[in-house]
Amino acid sequence: MIITDTHTHLYSEAFDEDRHDVINRAIAAGISRFFIPAIDSTYTESMLKLESDYPENMFLMAGLHPTHVKENYKAELQHVETMLAQRSFYAVGEIGIDLYWDTSTLTIQQEAFKHQIKLAKQYKLPIVIHCRESFDEIFEILEQEKGDDLFGIFHCFSGDIKQAHQVISYNMKLGIGGVATFKNGKIDQFLNQIDLKHIVLETDSPYLAPAPYRGKRNESAYITKVLEKLAEIYNVTEEHIASVTTQNSKEIFNI
């Protein structure tokens, strides 16, 4: 059984003390494919080292995270452009809009999001979207950009069924992680109405640990709890969930 974690920040400082143990635990649990979203240029070196240490398992993205769209965002976007021109990446991400932490940067977040969508189209890559309290703002841009050359993953989906169908209409898979296991997560109430072909698994580790680890540091091995929950929701085997979601990830990332 091959399990794919489509979104994990394994280069995060949260793993500095035991990164290799965390990765080995995940591999031992059957997770052999890890897709690594970018945050900003300060993490590039540690992302590249992660890939160098585990070349068969780590698949890197390039991008500027919306919470890191600050005064220097144009220089950061230039860094993204430079990285994409220098070597191969599997996606442009994570990108999007976050209005939870700071609404004052909305205009430049929108600009950065649109710019990176254009880069993804230029390189024929998927995008991985970060959305927090910004469904309407993100849908507005996706509506403008939609087409055969726009595709990817709506990371950490936590919306309702109407929003899920709208996400799918833009050629996006739903990134499902720990939220599916939360008592108040709500998505577990309608997920079985969404065809599994639209779903990929993720952890967003070290964030959003699933039950029973909620509130603790998340790690990729805990994706097995998400797998268990989806098997229960869809009334199928865990092997089936792993197989379909890994195949979906291959279609998105082309590997």
C-alpha positions as CSV (number, residue, x, y, z in Angstrom):
1,M,0.0,0.0,0.0
2,I,1.5,3.3,-1.1
3,I,0.3,6.4,0.7
4,T,1.0,9.9,-0.5
5,D,1.2,13.0,1.7
6,T,0.5,15.8,-0.8
7,H,1.3,18.6,1.7
8,T,3.9,18.5,4.4
9,H,6.4,21.0,5.7
10,L,9.1,18.5,6.7
11,Y,11.8,21.2,6.6
12,S,10.0,23.2,9.3
13,E,11.9,24.1,12.5
14,A,9.4,22.0,14.4
15,F,11.3,18.9,13.1
16,D,14.9,20.1,13.7
17,E,15.4,17.8,16.6
18,D,14.1,14.6,15.1
19,R,13.5,15.1,11.3
20,H,15.0,11.8,10.2
21,D,13.1,9.9,12.9
22,V,9.8,11.6,11.7
23,I,10.5,10.7,8.1
24,N,11.5,7.1,8.9
25,R,8.3,6.6,11.0
26,A,6.3,7.8,8.0
27,I,8.1,5.5,5.6
28,A,7.6,2.6,7.9
29,A,3.9,3.3,8.0
30,G,3.7,3.1,4.2
31,I,4.0,6.8,3.3
32,S,6.6,6.9,0.6
33,R,5.7,10.1,-1.4
34,F,6.0,13.5,0.3
35,F,5.1,16.7,-1.6
36,I,6.8,19.7,0.0
37,P,5.2,23.2,-0.4
38,A,7.3,26.3,-0.2
39,I,6.8,29.3,2.2
40,D,9.4,31.9,1.2
41,S,13.1,32.1,0.2
42,T,14.4,31.6,3.7
43,Y,13.4,28.0,3.5
44,T,14.8,27.2,0.1
45,E,18.1,25.8,1.3
46,S,16.5,23.5,3.9
47,M,14.0,22.2,1.3
48,L,16.8,21.4,-1.1
49,K,18.7,19.5,1.6
50,L,15.5,17.5,2.4
51,E,15.4,16.5,-1.2
52,S,19.1,15.7,-1.3
53,D,18.7,13.5,1.8
54,Y,15.7,11.6,0.5
55,P,15.8,11.9,-3.3
56,E,13.3,9.0,-3.9
57,N,10.7,10.4,-1.5
58,M,10.7,14.2,-1.6
59,F,9.0,16.3,-4.3
60,L,9.4,20.0,-4.0
61,M,7.2,23.0,-4.9
62,A,8.2,26.6,-5.5
63,G,6.1,29.5,-4.3
64,L,5.4,32.3,-1.9
65,H,2.9,31.6,0.9
66,P,0.2,34.3,1.2
67,T,1.0,35.0,4.9
68,H,4.6,35.8,3.8
69,V,3.4,38.3,1.2
70,K,5.0,41.4,2.8
71,E,6.8,44.6,1.7
72,N,9.4,42.6,0.0
73,Y,7.0,40.4,-2.0
74,K,8.3,41.5,-5.4
75,A,11.8,40.2,-4.5
76,E,10.2,37.0,-3.2
77,L,8.3,36.5,-6.4
78,Q,11.5,37.1,-8.3
79,H,13.1,34.3,-6.2
80,V,10.2,32.0,-7.2
81,E,10.8,32.9,-10.9
82,T,14.5,32.2,-10.5
83,M,14.0,28.8,-8.9
84,L,11.5,27.7,-11.5
85,A,13.9,28.7,-14.3
86,Q,16.8,26.9,-12.7
87,R,15.4,23.5,-12.0
88,S,12.3,21.3,-12.0
89,F,9.5,21.5,-9.5
90,Y,6.3,19.6,-9.2
91,A,3.9,22.5,-8.4
92,V,3.7,26.1,-7.7
93,G,2.6,26.3,-4.1
94,E,1.6,27.0,-1.6
95,I,-0.1,30.1,-2.9
96,G,-3.4,31.8,-2.3
97,I,-5.0,34.3,0.1
98,D,-5.1,34.3,3.9
99,L,-7.3,36.9,5.6
100,Y,-7.2,35.3,9.0
101,W,-3.9,36.9,10.0
102,D,-3.8,40.1,8.0
103,T,-6.5,41.7,5.9
104,S,-4.4,44.8,5.1
105,T,-2.3,42.9,2.6
106,L,-5.2,41.7,0.5
107,T,-4.3,43.7,-2.6
108,I,-0.7,42.5,-2.7
109,Q,-1.8,38.9,-1.8
110,Q,-4.2,39.0,-4.8
111,E,-1.3,40.3,-7.0
112,A,1.1,37.6,-5.8
113,F,-1.6,34.9,-6.3
114,K,-2.3,35.9,-9.9
115,H,1.3,36.3,-10.7
116,Q,2.1,32.8,-9.5
117,I,-0.8,31.2,-11.3
118,K,0.6,32.7,-14.5
119,L,4.0,31.1,-13.6
120,A,2.3,27.8,-13.1
121,K,0.7,28.0,-16.5
122,Q,4.0,29.0,-18.1
123,Y,5.7,25.9,-16.7
124,K,2.6,23.7,-17.1
125,L,2.5,23.0,-13.4
126,P,-0.3,22.5,-10.9
127,I,-1.0,25.1,-8.2
128,V,-1.5,24.3,-4.5
129,I,-3.9,26.7,-2.9
130,H,-3.9,28.0,0.6
131,C,-7.3,29.5,1.5
132,R,-8.1,30.9,5.0
133,E,-11.2,33.0,5.4
134,S,-10.9,33.9,1.7
135,F,-13.1,31.5,-0.4
136,D,-14.8,34.4,-2.2
137,E,-11.6,36.2,-3.0
138,I,-9.9,33.0,-4.2
139,F,-12.9,31.9,-6.3
140,E,-13.0,35.4,-7.9
141,I,-9.4,34.9,-9.2
142,L,-9.9,31.3,-10.2
143,E,-13.0,32.3,-12.2
144,Q,-10.8,34.7,-14.1
145,E,-8.0,32.2,-14.6
146,K,-10.0,29.0,-15.3
147,G,-9.2,26.8,-18.2
148,D,-7.5,23.6,-19.2
149,D,-4.1,25.1,-18.1
150,L,-5.4,25.7,-14.5
151,F,-5.3,22.7,-12.2
152,G,-4.0,21.6,-8.9
153,I,-5.0,21.1,-5.2
154,F,-7.2,23.1,-2.9
155,H,-5.1,22.4,0.2
156,C,-6.7,21.8,3.6
157,F,-10.2,22.1,2.2
158,S,-12.6,23.0,5.0
159,G,-15.6,24.5,3.2
160,D,-19.1,23.2,2.6
161,I,-20.4,20.9,-0.2
162,K,-21.3,23.8,-2.5
163,Q,-17.8,25.2,-2.2
164,A,-16.4,21.7,-2.8
165,H,-18.2,21.4,-6.1
166,Q,-17.0,24.9,-7.0
167,V,-13.4,23.9,-6.3
168,I,-13.8,20.8,-8.4
169,S,-15.2,22.9,-11.3
170,Y,-11.8,24.6,-11.5
171,N,-9.9,21.3,-12.1
172,M,-8.8,21.2,-8.4
173,K,-8.6,18.2,-6.1
174,L,-9.7,18.6,-2.5
175,G,-6.7,18.3,-0.1
176,I,-8.1,16.4,2.9
177,G,-6.3,16.1,6.2
178,G,-6.8,16.3,9.9
179,V,-9.9,18.4,9.6
180,A,-11.8,15.3,8.5
181,T,-11.2,13.8,11.9
182,F,-12.3,16.8,14.0
183,K,-15.7,16.5,15.8
184,N,-16.5,20.0,14.5
185,G,-14.8,19.7,11.2
186,K,-18.1,19.2,9.3
187,I,-16.6,18.0,6.0
188,D,-17.0,14.4,7.2
189,Q,-20.8,15.0,6.9
190,F,-20.8,15.4,3.1
191,L,-17.5,14.0,1.8
192,N,-19.1,10.7,0.8
193,Q,-21.1,12.7,-1.7
194,I,-17.8,13.7,-3.4
195,D,-16.3,11.1,-5.8
196,L,-13.0,9.9,-4.5
197,K,-11.4,10.8,-7.8
198,H,-11.5,14.4,-6.5
199,I,-9.6,13.7,-3.2
200,V,-6.0,13.7,-2.2
201,L,-4.6,13.1,1.3
202,E,-2.4,15.5,3.2
203,T,-1.2,16.3,6.7
204,D,0.1,19.9,6.5
205,S,2.5,18.8,9.2
206,P,3.6,20.1,11.6
207,Y,0.1,21.7,11.7
208,L,-3.5,20.4,12.0
209,A,-2.8,17.0,13.6
210,P,-5.7,14.6,13.3
211,A,-7.6,13.2,16.2
212,P,-6.4,11.7,18.6
213,Y,-3.3,13.9,18.2
214,R,-5.2,17.2,17.8
215,G,-3.3,20.1,19.4
216,K,0.1,18.3,19.2
217,R,2.7,18.5,16.5
218,N,1.5,16.8,13.4
219,E,3.7,14.5,11.3
220,S,3.3,12.6,8.1
221,A,2.9,9.2,9.8
222,Y,-0.4,10.5,11.3
223,I,-1.9,10.5,7.8
224,T,-2.9,7.0,8.6
225,K,-5.6,8.5,10.9
226,V,-7.0,10.4,7.9
227,L,-6.9,7.3,5.9
228,E,-8.9,5.4,8.5
229,K,-11.5,8.2,8.7
230,L,-12.0,8.3,4.9
231,A,-12.3,4.5,4.8
232,E,-15.1,4.9,7.3
233,I,-16.7,7.8,5.5
234,Y,-16.7,6.1,2.1
235,N,-17.3,2.6,3.5
236,V,-14.3,1.1,1.6
237,T,-11.0,-0.3,2.6
238,E,-8.0,1.8,3.6
239,E,-6.1,0.2,0.8
240,H,-8.7,1.5,-1.7
241,I,-8.4,5.0,-0.3
242,A,-4.6,4.9,-0.4
243,S,-4.7,3.5,-4.0
244,V,-7.2,6.1,-5.4
245,T,-5.7,9.1,-3.7
246,T,-2.2,8.2,-4.7
247,Q,-3.3,7.8,-8.3
248,N,-5.0,11.2,-8.0
249,S,-1.7,12.7,-6.8
250,K,0.1,11.2,-9.7
251,E,-2.3,12.8,-12.2
252,I,-1.9,16.2,-10.5
253,F,1.9,16.1,-10.0
254,N,2.7,14.0,-13.1
255,I,4.8,11.6,-11.1
